[in-house]
Amino acid sequence: MRADLHSSDDRRMLGALDELFVHDQLIRRYRVTYEEGEGTRPDFRVYTGAAYVGAVEVATLFLRDDWAAEERRNADLKRQLNQQLPLTTHSVEFEIFRWDATPRLQPMVKWIERTLSELRADPEALQRDEFGCPEKVYINPAVEIVFRFIELPESYVVGADDRAVLGGGSIGGCVDSAERLRQRLDDKAVKYDLRDMPFAIVVGVRDGMCDVGDVHQALTGTSAVVIATGQGVRKGDGFFGHGAHRRAGKHQRVSAVFSLHDWFPGGPYESQLVRFDNPFAAVPFPDDALPCGGRWGVIEREAAQLRAGWLIRPAASTRR
């Protein structure tokens, strides 16, 4: 754990932070052991005195690999440009349209400097984007990058720590966070000796594309519409639920899934823990084991059907 917390590998470090958070919450109510037992074992086993209460496994969901690589590439280009370009009259943003190879930095820096000089001499020299911001395309065999130039107010005083380049373009495409989360949970659901006691999985959400709505979709199923009637339904692909071959319910060994958002010590956002109870769990997870800011579960249960929904609605996410 200590080695992971000091690791230069972000995934190791962030995964360890998620485990640390869960451990800190559990020890306020229970005696907690870490990776107790032989073979494949959950992260934490929880006791009240000598009585075994249940198990908790921590899983961290990261941004998908290709988008993470784009983020690192954009951040590296931003860092290198800021080392070469002082802030003068305009801040700079960029968006990468094509990246076939790593471009040479110095020609790009000189091109930006010439473009800034051109813009200072004639504010109407460049074409503008849909928001009225001057922009120009840097293109060569390696890359095609759009740079946008944001004029500073005349009264602005440039500080020693100010940076010229504010950031790179957005990343994205078809968001598959819910699908990847389901796969992660499917793997965790069957691995451990649970001693027929409650079992919860806490997901540390480190994928910036994944919010509480995506977690809800992963657990309850993908939204769909019946064309003939227009009725809104959910497909049978949720981690919770039942199907033709699982009438008693899927993953009954998993009592609950928690999603942990925006957790970082001293970070700018307030962390949020949301609880999702499995309506078909063999045994329920203790109500007070992990304090949560939102809770989803069974609202009404009858012999032939049940109704589930938000028991406590989570606070609005601090960011997307």
N, C-alpha and C positions, 0 to 999 in steps of 0.2 A: 504493500500500500504506500509506504513512504517513498519507495523508488518511483512508483507511478505518479505520485503527486509532484515529484521533482523532475519528471520526464520532459524532454523537449518535444516528444511526440504528443501533439494536441489530443489525439484520441485517447491515449493512455491517461493523460492528465485529467481530461474532462470526465472520463468514465470513473476514475478514482474519486473525483469531486462528488459525483452523483452518489456513489456508495457512502461517502463520508456524510453527506446530508441525511441519507436514510438512517444511517447508524446513529447519528446525533438525535434524530427524532425518536427512534425506538428506545434508546437507553433512558429516556425520560420516564418511561412507563414499565420497562421490562429489563430482565437480565438477557443480554444478547451475546451469542457466540458467533464467530466469523468462520465460515467454511468448515463447520464441524462435521466430522464423520469421514468415511472412506469413499473412494470412487467419485462419481459425479455428485456434487452436493450444492445446495443453494447457498447464496452469499451469507444469509443470516438465519439462525434459528433463535426463536424467541421463547423465553420462559418467564413464568411468574413463580418465583422461588424455584422449587424443583419440578413444578408442573409445566409440561411442554405445551405451548400455546399455538405455535405454527411456524411457518417459514416465509421468508421474503427474498426474492431475487431481484437484482437491479440490472436493467438493460438500457443501454444508451443508443438513441437513434441519431445518427449523424447525417449531414447533408450527403446526397448521393455523390459518388466519387468523381464523376465528370464535372459536376457543378463545383465541387470543392476545388478541383484542379483549376477551373476558370477563376474562382475567387483568389486563389494563390497567385495566379498569373497576373491578374489585375492589380492586386496589392503590391506585387513586386515591381511592376511597371510604375505604379504611383510612387513608390519609395525612391526608385532610381531617378525619376524625373524631378522629384522634390530636392534631391541632392544637387541637381544641376541648375534648377530654375528658381530664382528668387521671386517672391511676390512683389509686383510693382503696381500696375494699374488694373489688372484683370486676374480673377481666379480662373482656373482651367478645369474642365471636366472632359472625360473621353469615353467613347463607346467603341468597342472592337467589333467590326463587321467581319473581318477575316484575319486569321493568324496561321499562316502556313509554316512560318519559322520565326525564331527569335530575331527581331530587327536590331540593327546597330543603333545604339543610343544617341551618339553624338550628332549624326545627321538629323535625327528627329528633334533634338533639342534646338539645333540651329534653325530648323524649319519653324518651330513654335516661336522662337525669338523674332524671326523675320515677320511672321504672321502678326505678332503683337505690335511690332513697329508699324506695319501696314494699317492695323486697326486704329492705332493711336493717331496716325496721320489722317485717316479718313474713317470715321465711325460707320460709314455706310459701305465700306469696301467689301465686306463679306456678305454672303447670303445668310438668311436667318431661318431658324427652325420654326416650328408651329407656335412656339411660345415667344417668338421675337428675339431669341438669343443668337448672336453671331456664331457661325460655325464654318469649319473648313475641313476637308478630308485630306488626311496624310495617306498617300498610297505609294507602294513600291512592290516588287515581287514577293516580299515576305509578308506584308500586312496591309490592311485597309482599316484606318482608324479615324473616326470623326471626333474632332476636338471642338468643344464649345467654350466660349470666352465670356465670362460674367464680369461686367465692369464694376469696380468698387466705387462707392460714393466719394465725392471729392473731399469730404471731411474725414474720410477713414485714415487713420494713422497706422501704418504697417508696423507690427511688433516683431521682435527678434525671433519669436517662435512660430510666426505665421507661415503657412505653407501655400504655395501657388496652386498645386494640384489637389483638388478636393476629393477626387475619387474616380473610379472607373465605371463603366456601364453596368447595367443590371445583368444578372444571369437568369436563366429560366427556360421554360418550355412547358411541356405537359407535366404537371406536378403528380408524382406517384408516391407521396409520403405515406398515405393510408395503406397502400398495397405493400410497401416495404415494411411498415410497422406490423401488419398482419403476419408476414413471413417471419419476422423477428419473434413475435409472440408464439407462433406455432412451434418454433424450435424450443423455446423456453418451457412450454406447457407440459412437455412429456419427459423431461430429462431426469427428474429428481425423485429420491425417496422422500415422500412427504408424510409418512407415518399416519396416513388417513386424517390429517389435521389441516386447518386452514392454510392457504397458500396465496400470496399476493405477488404480483410483478409490478415493480415501479419502473416506469420508462422515463429516463432523463432525455428530454427532447432538445437535442442540439442541432436539429435540422430547422433552419430559419424559415423554411417553406411550410412547416407543419405546425398548425395551431390546434386548439381544443376541438374545433370542428372536424379536422382530419382524424384526430384520435377517435372521436365519436363515430365517424364513418368506418374506421378500421374495425371497431368493435361491434357495431350494430349492422353494418352492411352498406353497400353503395346505394345511393338514392336512384330510383327509377320511376317511370310512369307507365301505367297500363294504357296502351294506345286506344283500346276499344272503349274504355270508360273514363280516361283522364285521371284515374286514381293514383295518388302518390304512394309508392311502396318502397321497400328495400329488398335488394337482392339477397339471396341466401349465402353471401360470401363473407359475412361478418365473423369475427373471432368468437363472439357470443352467438347464441341462437340455436336452431335445430334444423334438421333436414330429414329427407326420406329415410335415411339410414341412421339418423341420430335423433330419434323422437324424444329421448330424455334430455337432449341438449348437448352442445359441443363443450369440450374442455371443462368438464365438471370438476376436475381437480383444481382449477384456478378459481379461487374465491372472488378475487377482485383484481383490477388493473388500475394503477395510479399513473397519471402523467404529470411530470415535473417540468415546469416551464420557467425560463429566464433565471436559472439559478447560477450565480457566480458570486463568491465572497466579495463584498464591497462593490458589486456591479451596479450599473445605473438603473436597473429595473428591479421591481419587487417580484420575488419568485412566487409561483403559484402552483399548488398541488391540487389536482382534481381526481376524485375517486369515481370509478365505474364498477359497480357490483355486478357480478355475473348472475343473471336471473336463474340460471340452471346449475349453480354451484352445488356440489355435494355437501359442503359445510361453509357457513358464512365466515367472513373475516371479521375480527373484533372491531366494533364501531369506533373505539377510541385509540386504536393502534397508531394511526398516523393522522394528525389533524389536517383537514383539507378545506379549501376555499370554494369547492363546488362538488356536488355529488349526484350521480346518475344511478338509478336502480329501479326496483319494482315499486310501482305505485299501487297497483291493485292485482291480487292473485285470486283466481277462481279455479274450480276443478278443471274446466275445459280450456281456459285461456288466462293470460296475464297481460297487464299493461305496464310498460316501463317508460320512464322519462326523468326529467330533472327534479330531484328532491331539493337540492340547493343549486341554484344557477351560479356558475363561476363568474367572477368579475370580468369585465371586458379586458381582452388581451392588451398589454401595454404596447405591443408592436406586432407587425405581421412578419 
